[in-house]
């Protein structure tokens, strides 16, 4: 009897210590997320004080490509069943999105510090009405991202809802699906991110390669996400009503097109 009581006490201690560790990890997840978001704005606009521009060597281009791969490859693979099971062996399954968020934000922060900037400029709007127009639409793209995150669940995407739910034993309130911009496009977060990486006052050669690389990644990411959601009957019905590309259904009614993006899925 005493052994059973002692075993129960040890299990409770382990559970409490486990939750304490998750709490500390969760604080890191939260801090990294908001630092990564603020840093992304500065990074894309080349406003970080240590981003010295110059002629890049082959080694520096390889470093840039490695940083991109470190972010994009695991960012997609972690969502597959195999890697998710592997993560569940180390972390509680309920906080998977927290782990996923931590990887994304930590690799972005690494990119901010070790990225090599080129002095070769593709375009540069520093003065005049061109700069004002570009900055206006750039800010709109960031606003679009904020609205998209709000309607998809900011705390869910940040991994904050998962770790707080686990630590404090409370169920977080899920956002109702297909609201806001999701009524007009299936992937507003990816679309807004695409706009963010392209609409900016200046674009150096290294940032152009970054934008092209991320654009391809976003397109592949859309297709992979669609594939993962195909089993959901709710998503199948949603897909019939809302296009992947913004306002495609509305435009096609006015200008009928023979070729459809949807046929690629």
Secondary structure, 3 states (H helix, E strand, C coil): CHHHHHHHHHHHHHHHHHHHHHHHHHHHHHHHHHHHHHHHHHHHCCCCCCCCEECCCHHHHHHHHHHHHHHHHHHHHCCCHHHHHHHHCCCCHHHHHHHHHHHHHHHHHHHHHHCCEECCEEEECCCHHHHHHHHHHHHHHHHHHHHHHHHHCHHHHHCHHHHHHHHHCCCCCCCCCCCHHHHCCCCHHHHHHHHHHHCCCEEEHHHHHHHHHHHHHHHHHHHHHHHHHCCCHHHHHHHHHCCCCCCHHHHHHHCCCCCCHHHHC
